[in-house]
Amino acid sequence: MTKSLLYFPWPGALASVGLILLLVLTSDPARVWQLNESLVVWLSGYNNKLLLFAGVVILLVFDFIRFRRAGRAQDVKLGKLNAQLDEFFKSKNALQNKAQKYSGHADKLKLFISDRLLEYIEYDEKFLHFKSIASEVRHNGVICYDRVVSVLEQALEQDPEMEDRQRYQDALNSVLYLWDLLDLSTTDNIAIYVANKLYECEELHYRKVLDEEESEALFSPLFPARRAAFRAVRGFIGEAGEAGNEQLVEGEVYC
């Protein structure tokens, strides 16, 4: 804590008291003996009294000037203090506004998170519910699939007539195809299915390469890759001629 810059006018006050005391003593003849004779003679002169009075006035003026300077310095100090207080209150108000703003954002964020959590919980409940239903449906579907396939295979094993045999075989192929479609309902199952087919094709290919006695292929492609390539570039090279067909593998026809 700093000290005050205002000072009491000691010089002027002491000089005034001293001058008044001298004038009182010199004005009373009964008390003149208490003073020095030379001092009494000096004070009896009018000019000397004016000189003392002027000295007191000078000291009072000096005290007044010093008081004014101290007052100005105090005003400057108070102005700085008021400015600091204003800045402090402004910063306090700004902090309060910012706190209210962020508290509002925090409340909105809490509401948003709670809403999302409720949605996720509800979604998880629905997902588990549908998952249980899907598991039950898949279980029943597997049972029905096994029954249908077993009946069709038993019917084929009984050597039916050619027409009935073709119908049973078509029905069995349709059931197998439908089962593959149902099994490919997710991306993971699609990836597993494609990988299994690739492994199967590689196995058949290497079996054909290693078995030199077997000349015929163990499987025939439903849609050859060369045919797909020719169809893809048809718009760029025009219609394929006889020379293009001669380059195809035997058994494949460009169309």
C-alpha positions in Angstrom: 0.0 0.0 0.0 1.5 3.3 -1.1 1.6 6.4 1.1 -0.4 9.6 0.4 1.2 12.3 -1.6 -0.5 15.1 0.4 1.7 16.8 3.1 0.7 19.1 6.0 2.0 22.7 5.5 4.5 22.7 8.3 6.7 25.6 7.2 3.9 28.1 6.8 2.2 27.0 10.0 5.3 27.2 12.1 6.3 30.6 10.6 2.8 32.0 11.2 2.7 30.8 14.8 6.2 32.3 15.4 5.2 35.6 13.9 2.0 35.8 15.9 3.9 34.9 19.1 6.5 37.7 18.5 3.8 40.3 17.8 1.9 39.3 20.9 5.1 39.6 23.0 6.1 42.9 21.6 2.6 44.3 22.0 2.6 43.7 25.7 5.1 46.0 27.5 5.0 43.8 30.6 6.5 40.9 28.7 9.1 42.8 26.7 11.7 41.9 29.3 11.5 38.2 28.3 12.9 39.1 24.9 16.4 40.2 23.9 16.7 43.9 23.8 18.2 43.9 20.3 15.4 41.7 19.0 12.8 44.1 20.5 14.6 47.1 18.9 14.6 45.2 15.6 11.0 44.3 15.8 10.0 47.9 16.6 10.7 48.9 13.0 7.8 48.8 10.6 9.9 47.5 7.7 11.2 44.7 9.7 7.7 43.6 10.6 6.8 43.7 6.9 9.8 41.6 6.1 8.7 39.0 8.6 5.2 39.1 7.3 6.5 38.7 3.7 8.6 35.7 4.8 5.5 34.1 6.3 3.6 34.8 3.1 6.4 33.2 1.0 6.3 30.1 3.2 2.5 29.9 2.9 2.8 30.3 -0.9 5.5 27.6 -1.0 3.2 25.3 1.0 0.3 26.1 -1.3 2.4 25.3 -4.4 3.6 22.0 -2.8 0.0 21.2 -1.9 -1.2 21.8 -5.5 1.5 19.6 -6.9 0.7 16.9 -4.4 -3.0 17.3 -5.3 -2.3 16.9 -9.0 -0.1 13.9 -8.4 -2.9 12.4 -6.3 -5.4 13.1 -9.0 -3.2 11.3 -11.5 -2.8 8.4 -9.2 -6.6 8.3 -8.6 -7.2 8.5 -12.3 -4.9 5.5 -12.9 -6.5 3.6 -10.1 -10.0 4.4 -11.5 -8.8 3.2 -14.9 -7.5 0.0 -13.4 -10.8 -0.5 -11.6 -12.8 0.1 -14.8 -10.6 -2.3 -16.7 -11.0 -4.8 -13.9 -14.7 -4.6 -13.9 -14.8 -4.8 -17.7 -12.7 -7.9 -17.7 -14.9 -9.3 -14.9 -18.0 -8.6 -16.9 -16.3 -10.1 -20.0 -15.4 -13.2 -18.0 -18.9 -13.5 -16.7 -20.3 -13.2 -20.2 -17.9 -15.7 -21.5 -18.6 -18.1 -18.7 -22.4 -17.8 -19.3 -21.8 -18.3 -23.0 -19.6 -21.4 -22.5 -22.0 -22.7 -19.9 -24.8 -22.4 -22.4 -22.7 -24.3 -25.0 -21.9 -26.9 -22.3 -25.6 -27.3 -21.6 -26.3 -27.7 -25.3 -23.5 -30.1 -25.7 -24.8 -32.1 -22.7 -28.2 -32.2 -24.2 -26.8 -33.2 -27.6 -24.7 -36.0 -26.1 -27.6 -37.3 -24.0 -29.9 -37.3 -27.1 -27.3 -39.2 -29.1 -26.7 -41.6 -26.2 -30.4 -42.2 -26.0 -30.6 -42.8 -29.8 -27.6 -45.1 -29.7 -29.1 -47.1 -26.8 -32.4 -47.3 -28.6 -30.5 -48.3 -31.8 -28.6 -51.0 -29.9 -31.8 -52.3 -28.4 -33.4 -52.5 -31.9 -30.3 -54.0 -33.3 -30.2 -56.7 -30.7 -33.9 -57.3 -31.2 -33.6 -57.7 -34.9 -30.4 -59.7 -34.5 -32.2 -62.2 -32.3 -35.0 -62.3 -34.9 -32.5 -62.8 -37.7 -30.8 -65.6 -35.8 -34.1 -67.3 -35.3 -35.1 -66.8 -38.9 -31.7 -68.1 -40.1 -32.0 -71.1 -37.8 -35.4 -72.0 -39.1 -34.2 -71.3 -42.7 -31.3 -73.7 -42.3 -33.7 -76.4 -41.1 -36.1 -75.8 -44.0 -33.2 -75.7 -46.5 -31.8 -79.0 -45.2 -35.2 -80.6 -45.5 -35.8 -79.4 -49.1 -32.3 -80.3 -50.2 -32.6 -83.8 -48.6 -35.9 -84.4 -50.3 -34.6 -83.3 -53.7 -31.5 -85.4 -53.4 -33.5 -88.5 -52.3 -35.7 -88.0 -55.3 -32.7 -87.8 -57.6 -31.2 -90.9 -56.1 -34.4 -92.9 -56.9 -33.6 -92.7 -60.7 -36.8 -90.9 -61.8 -37.7 -90.4 -65.4 -35.7 -87.9 -67.5 -38.4 -85.2 -67.4 -38.9 -85.5 -63.6 -35.1 -85.8 -63.1 -34.6 -82.5 -64.9 -37.3 -80.8 -62.8 -35.8 -82.1 -59.6 -32.3 -81.0 -60.7 -33.6 -77.5 -61.6 -35.4 -77.3 -58.3 -32.2 -78.3 -56.4 -30.1 -75.8 -58.3 -32.7 -73.1 -57.6 -32.6 -73.8 -53.9 -28.8 -73.8 -53.9 -28.8 -70.5 -55.8 -31.4 -69.0 -53.4 -29.3 -70.1 -50.4 -26.2 -68.5 -51.9 -28.2 -65.2 -52.4 -29.3 -65.3 -48.8 -25.8 -66.1 -47.6 -24.5 -63.1 -49.5 -26.6 -60.6 -47.6 -23.6 -59.0 -45.9 -20.3 -57.7 -47.2 -18.3 -60.1 -45.0 -20.2 -63.0 -46.4 -19.6 -61.7 -49.9 -15.9 -61.5 -49.3 -15.8 -65.0 -47.8 -17.9 -66.4 -50.7 -15.6 -64.8 -53.3 -12.5 -66.1 -51.5 -13.9 -69.6 -51.3 -14.7 -69.5 -55.0 -11.2 -68.3 -55.8 -9.7 -71.1 -53.7 -12.0 -73.6 -55.4 -11.0 -72.4 -58.9 -7.3 -72.4 -58.0 -7.6 -76.0 -56.7 -9.3 -77.2 -59.9 -6.8 -75.3 -62.1 -3.7 -76.8 -60.4 -5.3 -80.2 -60.3 -5.7 -80.0 -64.1 -2.1 -78.8 -64.5 -0.7 -81.6 -62.4 -3.0 -84.3 -63.8 -1.7 -84.7 -67.4 -3.9 -87.6 -68.3 -7.1 -85.6 -67.7 -7.6 -83.5 -70.9 -11.0 -82.2 -70.3 -11.6 -79.3 -67.9 -13.2 -80.0 -64.6 -15.5 -77.0 -65.0 -16.6 -74.6 -67.7 -16.9 -70.9 -67.1 -20.4 -69.4 -67.4 -19.0 -66.0 -68.6 -15.4 -66.1 -69.9 -13.2 -63.2 -69.1 -12.1 -62.8 -72.8 -15.7 -62.3 -73.8 -16.1 -59.6 -71.2 -13.0 -57.8 -72.4 -14.1 -57.9 -76.0 -17.5 -56.5 -75.0 -15.8 -53.7 -73.0 -13.7 -52.5 -75.9 -16.3 -52.9 -78.6 -17.1 -49.2 -78.6 -13.5 -48.3 -79.2 -12.3 -50.8 -81.8 -15.6 -51.4 -83.7 -17.0 -54.8 -84.6 -14.6 -57.7 -84.2 -13.9 -59.5 -87.5 -12.9 -63.0 -88.3 -9.3 -62.4 -87.2 -10.5 -61.5 -83.8 -12.6 -64.6 -83.5 -9.6 -66.8 -84.5 -7.7 -65.6 -81.5 -10.3 -66.8 -79.1 -10.0 -70.0 -77.2 -11.7 -72.9 -78.8 -15.2 -73.2 -77.6 -15.6 -69.4 -77.0 -17.6 -67.3 -79.5 -17.5 -63.5 -79.5 -21.0 -62.0 -79.5 
